[in-house]
Every structure is written in C-alpha cells, then in structure tokens.
Amino acid sequence: MTTSSSNSSRLGVVPKALTFLLAPFVLNACLIVVLSQAINRSDHLMDLRLNESIVLQQTNSMLMHLADVLSAGIAYAAMHKPKDLEKANYHLGEMKVEIENIRALPQHDDNNELLQSMVTIVDRGVAFTQSASSNTQIKGSDNFEQFHELDHFKADIILKHDKLLRLISQKEALLESISKQEAEAGQRLLLIVQIGFVANILFAGLMAVSFFKGITVRLSRLIDNAHKLPLNVPISACVGGNDELTDLDASLNQASAELIETREYRKSIMNMMAHDLRSPLSSCRIALDLLATTLTGKISASGATQITRMSSSLDRLIRLINDLLLMDKLEEGMLEINLNPENIKAVASDAIDAVAPLAHKKQITLVNEIKRGYAVFDRERILQVLINLLSNAIKFSPERSSIEIQSTTMHNKLIVTVCDHGAGMTQAERRKLFQKFYQAKGGKEAGGSGLGLAICKLIIDSHGGNIGVDSTPGEGSKFWFSIPLEAAASEESETV
C-alpha cells in the first residue's frame, strides 16, 4: 500500500512539473509570434514610407524639370538659340531618368495614369526638340506653327504641373499617415515587448512562489516530523513529491515506525522488570533477612558471610532495577513532580545524614555551607540528587578530606554546588558524564551502574533547571545544579 501510494503521488507530480516547464515556452512562443507580426508590419510600413518618399522626391524633381523644359522651349521658340534647345533636351533626359527610377521601385504601378502622362509629355518634348533642331531656317508660317505647337505643349505641361502638385500633396499626406502608422506600430511593438517582459517576470515570480511554497510546506512538515521523532509519537502524512525530500520523508516514516515499535518493546521490558524481576528479588531479599534472623547462632561464620553477600547482591540488583524504572519514567515524562516551597538547607542536611556512614568509613568531613532559603522543588527528588552527588564525591575523594555543599542565587535561580577534593576529570570525561551507562575510569573502579548522574540530570530538567560540573585534573570537582527560587513571604526556622 505504501509503495503504490508513493508511486501515485510521484506520478501526480510529473504532469504538474511538466506544466511548469512547458508554460513559459508556450507563453514565449505566443509572444514571439505576436512580436514577429508586429515587426513585419513595422518593416512593411518602413518600406512603404521609403518608397513614397522616393516617389515624392522624384515627383518634385520632375516638376522642376518640367518648368525648365517649358522655359527652354519658350526661349528657343523666341530666340532660336541652340543652347536653349540643348537645355530642353537635357531636362527631358533627366525626366526620363526620374521616370525609370519610379518604375524601378518595388511597389511601382506601371498603370499609373500620371506616370503615363509624364511619358507622353517627354515623348512630345523630344519630338518637339527634334523637329525644332531639324529646321534651322524657320519661316514665318513654320515659326507660327512652332509657337502654336509650343502653346499646346505648354498647356499640357501646365495641366501635368497641376496634377504633379496634387500628387505631391497626396504623397505628403500619405507620408504623414504612414509616419503616424509607423509611430503607432513602434508603440505597439514596445508595448508587446513590455507585456512580454512583465508576463515573464510575473510567471517567473509565480513559479518561484509556487515552488518555494511547496518546498516550504514540505520542509515545515519534515521539520515537524523530525521534532516528533524523538518523542515517539506518530508523525504527519507523507509530504509527496519525487525528490530528495521524498526520500528523507520516507526515512523519517521508517524511523518513526521502528522507534514506536522499539518503544512498545521497551515498555514490555520495563513491565517485566517491574513485575517479573523486582518483585521476586524483593521477596528473596526478605526471605534472606528472615533466614539470617532465624539462623542467628546456628550457622557457621562462612554461612553468615554468604548470606550477607547474597543480600548485598540482591540490594544492588533491586537498586539497579529501581534506577532503570525511574529513568524510564523520567524520559517518558510520566514521573510526577510535586513542586512546593522547600528549605534547601534542611534538604542538604538530610542528604548528609543519609551518606554519613559512607563518609565515616573514609573519615571524610561533610560541611553544609548552604544559606537558609527556599526554592520551588520536589523535596524527595532533590534529596535524591544531593545524595547521589554526595555519594559520588565520597567515592572519588581521598581519605580524611572534606566535602562542602554551597549555594548562591543568580537570575532568580538557586544554584547548589557540591565540592570535593578528589582527582578531578578531563574535558572528555565531563562531556560524557551525564550520559546513560557512562562511567569514568575511576567510576568503574568504584562500582556503580552509570545511571545515577543521568537520573540526576533528568530530575533537574524536569524542574526546569540545569546541571553540570566544573573540574580540573588534580584539583577536584564541583558538581552544581540550578532550580527556580521560591518568592515566599515568610520563612520557616532553619533545620540543622
């Protein structure tokens, strides 16, 4: 079921990923098509404007040549100077060039009525000049005919001159219209580019927001699952996807399932220790005490020694089981902490009384230097912490030395310190000291389970405090812990 759901979630991601990948290509393809059309139109308008500009220029030039042809023809008819005839021929030749230039334009229309009229004028002008140049001796009647022909030619030129002026006005209006269309096309082109730029930015932003939102949501779920993992509680649903986050999520789910299974197994072990081990061992311990009492004076000294050793071994096993059960409750957060204002000096005195026999064996002096004061804590649990710290200090202190219990206040917390004058510890030993089942070299030689300091740390943590050690090899150790102060209005009398 897990594999199929994972595969389906991964298959669902593929179309979504393809959509995000193809969408910008489709968008930009559409923009390119629209942009290409706009550019083509702009190029067409540019060519049209250039074409019309050339036509207007050529038309203006023909207008000037027509005037020169007419003036030269009139001058020749009046004065019969060959120079005027040459001038007329020159301007007629230039007009031919202008006509050919117009015909050479890409968008030229050979059926243009005005252009055909101009060709007719050029042909008549050429015919007139040829006729005039062939008659060097002009008679009166011939002269009259030339003037009559020139008059018709002039009237035709004037008519074509007016048409050219109208054509020039039309071309100028057309050029103005084309210029406006070019400006509009340029604005349209700029608008398309701007729209494309903004659309790409918006789409990129949308993709980034969608991508990072998806990543952020999935990462938040993974972080939440990672926080739940050490608590041994069921984690959230799978994050989905088809990337490294999916693999990490699968690993977290597998680890969570294994931890939950391990927790259940651990519970069964603890239940077995509480009922199937501790109860029979306690019964055996009671039976040995009864046996020792009943057989007093009836068994040999070696037998009594064996019973004492058996009792000590049973006590050690029961203490170890009790420590493990307490550790389990503390780690699971199931141990009740009864917080009340308590006199810390009185609790320290009770702890000293509890370890006094152990200190007496090594002739170690225990000094209670705690000032009278109150803090909020569970008396029995803090007493357990102090007894454990004092017991360890006695184990590692040389004979005929002293151990001091001191206190101070800082940042609304009470700090209690147990100072010994033993061999001290290295930095590497201090880093691991509060771990479960860890024992320094001296601790292994002195015996113990390695659970005492770990239990002390859990007890202090449950009070919202801190615990630590300051030590230098050869200079002893200072174990300290902090707990919240009690802002009590009244104080009880000091208990020694």
C-alpha positions, 0 to 999 in steps of 0.5 A, a space after each residue: 500500500 505504501 509503495 503504490 501510494 508513493 508511486 501515485 503521488 510521484 506520478 501526480 507530480 510529473 504532469 504538474 512539473 511538466 506544466 511548469 516547464 512547458 508554460 513559459 515556452 508556450 507563453 514565449 512562443 505566443 509572444 514571439 509570434 505576436 512580436 514577429 507580426 508586429 515587426 513585419 508590419 513595422 518593416 512593411 510600413 518602413 518600406 512603404 514610407 521609403 518608397 513614397 518618399 522616393 516617389 515624392 522626391 522624384 515627383 518634385 524633381 520632375 516638376 522642376 524639370 518640367 518648368 525648365 523644359 517649358 522655359 527652354 522651349 519658350 526661349 528657343 521658340 523666341 530666340 532660336 538659340 541652340 543652347 536653349 534647345 540643348 537645355 530642353 533636351 537635357 531636362 527631358 533626359 533627366 525626366 526620363 531618368 526620374 521616370 525609370 527610377 519610379 518604375 524601378 521601385 518595388 511597389 511601382 504601378 506601371 498603370 499609373 495614369 500620371 506616370 503615363 502622362 509624364 511619358 507622353 509629355 517627354 515623348 512630345 518634348 523630344 519630338 518637339 526638340 527634334 523637329 525644332 533642331 531639324 529646321 534651322 531656317 524657320 519661316 514665318 508660317 513654320 515659326 507660327 506653327 512652332 509657337 502654336 505647337 509650343 502653346 499646346 505643349 505648354 498647356 499640357 505641361 501646365 495641366 501635368 504641373 497641376 496634377 504633379 502638385 496634387 500628387 505631391 500633396 497626396 504623397 505628403 499626406 500619405 507620408 504623414 499617415 504612414 509616419 503616424 502608422 509607423 509611430 503607432 506600430 513602434 508603440 505597439 511593438 514596445 508595448 508587446 515587448 513590455 507585456 512580454 517582459 512583465 508576463 515573464 517576470 510575473 510567471 517567473 515570480 509565480 513559479 518561484 512562489 509556487 515552488 518555494 511554497 511547496 518546498 516550504 510546506 514540505 520542509 515545515 512538515 519534515 521539520 515537524 516530523 523530525 521534532 516528533 521523532 524523538 518523542 515517539 509519537 506518530 508523525 504527519 502524512 507523507 509530504 509527496 513529491 519525487 525528490 530528495 525530500 521524498 526520500 528523507 520523508 520516507 526515512 523519517 516514516 521508517 524511523 518513526 515506525 521502528 522507534 514506536 515499535 522499539 518503544 512498545 518493546 521497551 515498555 514490555 521490558 520495563 513491565 517485566 522488570 517491574 513485575 517479573 524481576 523486582 518483585 521476586 528479588 524483593 521477596 528473596 531479599 526478605 526471605 534472606 533477612 528472615 533466614 539470617 534472623 532465624 539462623 542467628 547462632 546456628 550457622 557457621 561464620 562462612 554461612 553468615 558471610 554468604 548470606 550477607 553477600 547474597 543480600 548485598 547482591 540482591 540490594 544492588 540488583 533491586 537498586 539497579 532495577 529501581 534506577 532503570 524504572 525511574 529513568 524510564 519514567 523520567 524520559 517518558 515524562 510520566 514521573 510526577 513532580 510535586 513542586 512546593 516551597 522547600 528549605 534547601 538547607 534542611 534538604 542538604 542536611 538530610 542528604 548528609 545524614 543519609 551518606 554519613 556512614 559512607 563518609 565515616 568509613 573514609 573519615 571524610 568531613 561533610 560541611 553544609 555551607 548552604 544559606 537558609 532559603 527556599 526554592 520551588 522543588 520536589 523535596 524527595 527528588 532533590 534529596 535524591 540528587 544531593 545524595 547521589 552527588 554526595 555519594 559520588 564525591 565520597 567515592 572519588 575523594 581521598 581519605 580524611 578530606 572534606 566535602 562542602 555543599 554551597 549555594 548562591 542565587 543568580 537570575 532568580 535561580 538557586 544554584 547548589 554546588 557540591 565540592 570535593 577534593 578528589 582527582 578531578 576529570 578531563 574535558 572528555 570525561 565531563 562531556 560524557 558524564 551525564 550520559 546513560 551507562 557512562 562511567 569514568 575510569 575511576 567510576 568503574 573502579 568504584 562500582 556503580 551502574 552509570 545511571 545515577 548522574 543521568 537520573 540526576 540530570 533528568 530530575 533537574 530538567 524536569 524542574 526546569 533547571 540545569 546541571 553540570 560540573 566544573 573540574 580540573 585534573 588534580 584539583 577536584 570537582 564541583 558538581 552544581 545544579 540550578 532550580 527556580 527560587 521560591 518568592 515566599 513571604 515568610 520563612 520557616 526556622 532553619 533545620 540543622 
